[in-house]
């Protein structure tokens, strides 16, 4: 099957799921239901695009299809920020209650952490991408441990507020946050677009990319900044979804069976939308909100991750 036809099929499935999600059980309250569901769909599209693109680019840079950007520790840093706000200021803190301030603060701190990490590690020659992953993993474990320590010490009622932040949710997203996210994601993608053309070559490995004329370190640094910003936006907007990127990117590779990132990027975004909209339908229609979308995604993604590990192990 030609890749253009495959892309068309994914577009049709995505639109069909969106239509089912938006128009099911609307009744006579169109003016109330459609705007609420429309905001959810916009949040799903933004989150799916940000996570899909960042994971695909990250796996291309690392030349490893079982890694996700969360290994750098951004998800753990997000939870540390939310926990620290409650631990220091209490649940009535203005920063926590004002979602706009919380959103901007979370993105700024996560991007700042990524920038410092990249600056320090790439300052010296010879530090490769795997050293970055190792340091990111250490910091992620540290952030997670600090969060757990503070969560044990705070009031149980305030812990419930933090617990809501632990799982991705597309409910009660403020309109201002969505518009700000649209602007930021579009701006970052426009900036990163000029580097995306190198991804096909970079998938061959560092040595081959350098031999073919790619300024490898320069391109990698810029793409890592793009990844950090996209992950920061999606995490601050809806919460952490650890395995979504791993799941959709690997499915896109198998479905399209190509190295061309022009197809893979579009396919990954569409598969992310299908996974998120389908998962949200299951949460609302099957489980009647008794569970969260991130639990379903992480369960399926975790099983798929084990499958990938076993598959890679057989090659050796």
C-alpha positions as CSV (number, residue, x, y, z in Angstrom):
1,X,0.0,0.0,0.0
2,X,1.4,3.4,-1.0
3,X,2.3,5.8,1.9
4,X,0.0,8.5,0.6
5,X,-2.9,6.1,0.8
6,X,-1.9,5.1,4.3
7,X,-1.8,8.7,5.3
8,X,-5.3,9.3,3.8
9,X,-6.6,6.3,5.8
10,X,-5.2,7.7,9.0
11,X,-6.8,11.1,8.3
12,X,-10.2,9.5,7.7
13,X,-9.9,7.4,10.9
14,X,-8.9,10.5,12.9
15,X,-11.8,12.6,11.5
16,X,-14.3,9.8,12.2
17,X,-13.2,9.4,15.8
18,X,-13.3,13.2,16.3
19,X,-16.8,13.3,14.8
20,X,-17.9,10.5,17.1
21,X,-16.3,12.2,20.1
22,X,-17.8,15.6,19.4
23,X,-21.4,14.7,18.3
24,X,-22.3,11.7,20.4
25,X,-25.1,12.4,22.9
26,X,-25.2,16.1,22.2
27,X,-29.0,16.4,22.5
28,X,-30.3,19.9,22.5
29,X,-27.4,21.5,24.3
30,X,-25.3,22.2,21.3
31,X,-24.2,25.7,22.4
32,X,-22.8,24.2,25.7
33,X,-21.5,20.8,24.6
34,X,-19.7,21.6,21.3
35,X,-17.4,24.3,22.7
36,X,-16.4,22.1,25.6
37,X,-15.6,19.1,23.4
38,X,-14.0,21.4,20.9
39,X,-11.5,22.6,23.5
40,X,-10.7,18.9,24.4
41,X,-10.1,18.1,20.7
42,X,-7.8,21.1,20.3
43,X,-5.9,20.0,23.4
44,X,-5.7,16.5,22.1
45,X,-4.3,17.6,18.7
46,X,-1.8,19.9,20.3
47,X,-0.6,17.3,22.8
48,X,-0.5,14.6,20.1
49,X,1.5,16.7,17.8
50,X,4.0,17.9,20.4
51,X,4.6,14.4,21.9
52,X,4.7,12.7,18.5
53,X,7.1,15.1,16.8
54,X,9.4,15.3,19.8
55,X,9.6,11.6,20.3
56,X,10.3,10.9,16.6
57,X,13.0,13.5,16.5
58,X,14.5,12.2,19.8
59,X,14.6,8.6,18.6
60,X,16.2,9.7,15.3
61,X,18.9,11.7,17.1
62,X,19.7,8.8,19.5
63,X,19.2,6.2,16.8
64,X,17.2,4.2,19.3
65,X,13.5,3.3,19.0
66,X,12.9,2.4,22.6
67,X,13.8,5.8,24.1
68,X,11.5,8.7,24.8
69,X,12.3,12.3,25.8
70,X,10.9,11.6,29.3
71,X,14.3,9.9,30.0
72,X,15.9,13.4,30.2
73,X,13.8,13.9,33.4
74,X,11.3,16.6,32.3
75,X,8.2,14.7,33.5
76,X,9.8,14.2,36.9
77,X,10.8,17.9,37.0
78,X,7.2,18.9,36.3
79,X,6.0,16.9,39.3
80,X,8.7,18.3,41.4
81,X,7.6,21.9,40.5
82,X,4.0,21.1,41.4
83,X,4.9,19.4,44.6
84,X,7.3,22.1,45.7
85,X,4.7,24.8,45.2
86,X,2.2,23.0,47.5
87,X,5.0,22.0,50.0
88,X,6.3,25.6,50.3
89,X,3.3,27.8,49.8
90,X,0.3,25.5,50.5
91,X,-2.7,24.7,48.3
92,X,-4.0,28.2,48.5
93,X,-1.0,29.6,46.8
94,X,-1.8,32.1,44.0
95,X,0.7,30.5,41.6
96,X,-1.0,27.2,41.9
97,X,-4.5,28.5,41.7
98,X,-3.7,30.7,38.7
99,X,-3.3,28.2,35.8
100,X,-1.8,30.7,33.5
101,X,1.1,31.5,35.9
102,X,1.6,27.8,36.8
103,X,1.7,26.9,33.1
104,X,4.3,29.6,32.1
105,X,6.4,28.9,35.2
106,X,6.4,25.1,34.6
107,X,7.5,25.6,30.9
108,X,10.1,28.2,31.8
109,X,11.7,26.0,34.5
110,X,11.7,22.8,32.4
111,X,13.2,24.6,29.3
112,X,15.7,26.3,31.6
113,X,16.8,23.0,33.1
114,X,17.1,21.5,29.6
115,X,19.1,24.5,28.4
116,X,21.6,24.3,31.3
117,X,21.9,20.5,30.9
118,X,22.7,20.8,27.1
119,X,25.0,23.8,27.7
120,X,27.1,22.0,30.3
121,X,27.2,18.7,28.5
122,X,28.0,20.0,25.0
123,X,30.5,22.5,26.3
124,X,33.3,19.9,26.2
125,X,34.2,18.0,23.1
126,X,33.6,14.2,23.2
127,X,30.4,14.2,25.3
128,X,28.0,12.2,23.2
129,X,24.2,12.0,23.3
130,X,24.3,8.9,25.5
131,X,26.1,10.7,28.3
132,X,23.3,13.3,28.1
133,X,20.7,10.5,28.5
134,X,22.6,9.1,31.5
135,X,22.7,12.5,33.3
136,X,19.1,13.1,32.5
137,X,18.1,9.7,33.9
138,X,20.0,10.5,37.1
139,X,18.3,13.9,37.5
140,X,14.9,12.3,36.8
141,X,15.5,9.9,39.6
142,X,16.6,12.7,41.9
143,X,13.5,14.8,41.0
144,X,11.2,11.9,41.5
145,X,12.8,11.0,44.9
146,X,12.5,14.7,46.1
147,X,8.8,14.8,45.0
148,X,8.0,11.6,46.8
149,X,9.8,12.9,50.0
150,X,7.7,16.1,50.0
151,X,4.5,14.3,49.1
152,X,4.8,12.1,52.2
153,X,5.2,15.1,54.5
154,X,2.4,17.4,53.2
155,X,-1.2,17.4,54.4
156,X,-3.3,14.5,52.8
157,X,-5.9,17.0,51.5
158,X,-3.1,19.0,49.7
159,X,-1.7,15.7,48.3
160,X,-5.0,15.2,46.5
161,X,-4.3,18.4,44.6
162,X,-0.9,17.1,43.5
163,X,-2.3,13.7,42.7
164,X,-4.5,15.3,40.0
165,X,-1.3,16.6,38.4
166,X,0.2,13.1,38.2
167,X,-2.1,11.9,35.5
168,X,-2.9,13.5,32.1
169,X,-6.3,15.1,31.9
170,X,-8.1,16.9,29.1
171,X,-10.9,18.1,31.4
172,X,-11.2,21.8,32.5
173,X,-8.4,23.1,30.2
174,X,-8.5,26.9,30.1
175,X,-9.0,28.5,26.7
176,X,-6.1,31.0,27.3
177,X,-3.7,28.1,27.9
178,X,-4.8,26.4,24.6
179,X,-4.3,29.6,22.6
180,X,-0.9,30.2,24.2
181,X,0.1,26.5,23.5
182,X,-1.0,26.9,19.8
183,X,1.2,30.0,19.5
184,X,4.2,28.3,21.2
185,X,4.0,25.0,19.3
186,X,3.6,26.7,15.9
187,X,6.5,29.0,16.6
188,X,8.7,26.1,17.8
189,X,7.8,24.0,14.8
190,X,8.5,26.8,12.4
191,X,11.9,27.2,14.0
192,X,12.6,23.5,13.9
193,X,11.3,23.0,10.4
194,X,14.7,24.0,8.8
195,X,16.4,21.3,10.8
196,X,13.8,18.6,10.1
197,X,15.2,18.1,6.6
198,X,18.4,16.6,8.1
199,X,16.5,13.9,9.9
200,X,16.6,11.4,7.1
201,X,20.3,11.6,6.9
202,X,20.8,11.7,10.7
203,X,18.9,8.4,11.0
204,X,21.9,6.7,9.3
205,X,24.1,7.6,12.3
206,X,26.5,10.4,13.3
207,X,29.4,9.3,11.2
208,X,27.4,9.0,8.0
209,X,25.6,12.3,8.7
210,X,28.9,14.1,9.2
211,X,30.4,12.5,6.0
212,X,27.3,13.7,4.1
213,X,27.9,17.3,5.1
214,X,25.6,17.7,8.1
215,X,26.9,20.0,10.9
216,X,25.8,17.3,13.4
217,X,26.5,18.9,16.8
218,X,24.9,22.2,15.7
219,X,21.7,20.5,14.4
220,X,21.4,18.2,17.4
221,X,21.6,21.1,19.9
222,X,18.9,22.9,18.1
223,X,16.7,19.9,17.8
224,X,17.1,19.0,21.5
225,X,15.9,22.5,22.4
226,X,12.8,22.0,20.1
227,X,12.2,18.6,21.9
228,X,12.5,20.2,25.3
229,X,10.1,23.0,24.5
230,X,7.5,20.7,22.9
231,X,7.6,18.2,25.8
232,X,7.4,21.0,28.4
233,X,4.3,22.5,26.7
234,X,2.5,19.2,26.4
235,X,3.3,18.2,30.0
236,X,2.4,21.6,31.5
237,X,-0.9,21.6,29.4
238,X,-2.4,18.2,30.3
239,X,0.1,16.3,32.4
240,X,2.7,13.6,31.8
241,X,1.9,10.7,29.3
242,X,5.1,8.7,29.4
243,X,4.5,6.0,26.8
244,X,2.4,7.8,24.2
245,X,5.3,8.8,22.1
246,X,7.0,5.4,22.3
247,X,3.8,3.7,21.2
248,X,2.8,5.9,18.3
249,X,6.3,6.4,16.8
250,X,7.0,2.7,16.6
251,X,3.5,2.0,15.2
252,X,4.2,4.7,12.6
253,X,7.5,3.0,11.7
254,X,5.8,-0.3,11.2
255,X,2.8,1.1,9.4
256,X,4.6,3.2,6.9
257,X,7.8,1.0,6.6
258,X,9.9,4.0,5.5
259,X,12.8,6.1,6.6
260,X,11.3,9.3,5.2
261,X,10.4,11.7,8.0
262,X,8.0,13.6,5.8
263,X,5.6,10.7,6.1
264,X,6.6,9.6,9.6
265,X,6.0,13.0,11.2
266,X,2.5,13.3,9.7
267,X,1.7,9.7,10.5
268,X,2.9,10.0,14.1
269,X,0.7,13.1,14.7
270,X,-2.3,11.3,13.2
271,X,-1.7,8.1,15.2
272,X,-1.3,10.3,18.4
273,X,-4.7,11.9,17.7
274,X,-6.3,8.4,17.1
275,X,-4.8,7.1,20.3
276,X,-5.8,10.1,22.4
277,X,-9.3,10.5,21.0
278,X,-10.0,6.7,21.1
279,X,-8.6,6.6,24.7
280,X,-10.7,9.5,25.8
281,X,-13.8,7.9,24.3
282,X,-13.1,4.7,26.3
283,X,-12.5,6.7,29.5
284,X,-15.8,8.6,29.0
285,X,-18.1,6.0,27.5
286,X,-16.8,2.6,28.8
287,X,-15.2,3.5,32.2
288,X,-17.4,6.5,32.8
289,X,-14.5,8.6,34.1
290,X,-13.6,5.9,36.7
291,X,-10.0,5.9,35.3
292,X,-7.8,8.4,33.5
293,X,-6.5,8.5,29.9
294,X,-2.9,8.3,30.9
295,X,-3.5,5.1,32.8
296,X,-4.8,3.4,29.6
297,X,-2.1,4.9,27.4
298,X,0.7,4.0,29.9
299,X,-0.7,0.4,30.3
300,X,-0.8,-0.2,26.5
301,X,2.5,1.6,26.0
302,X,4.2,-0.3,28.8
303,X,3.1,-3.7,27.4
304,X,4.4,-2.5,23.9
305,X,7.6,-1.3,25.5
306,X,8.2,-4.8,26.9
307,X,7.5,-6.3,23.5
308,X,10.0,-4.0,21.9
309,X,12.7,-4.9,24.5
310,X,12.1,-8.6,23.9
311,X,12.1,-8.1,20.1
312,X,15.5,-6.2,20.3
313,X,16.9,-8.9,22.6
314,X,16.2,-11.6,20.0
315,X,18.3,-9.7,17.5
316,X,21.3,-10.1,19.7
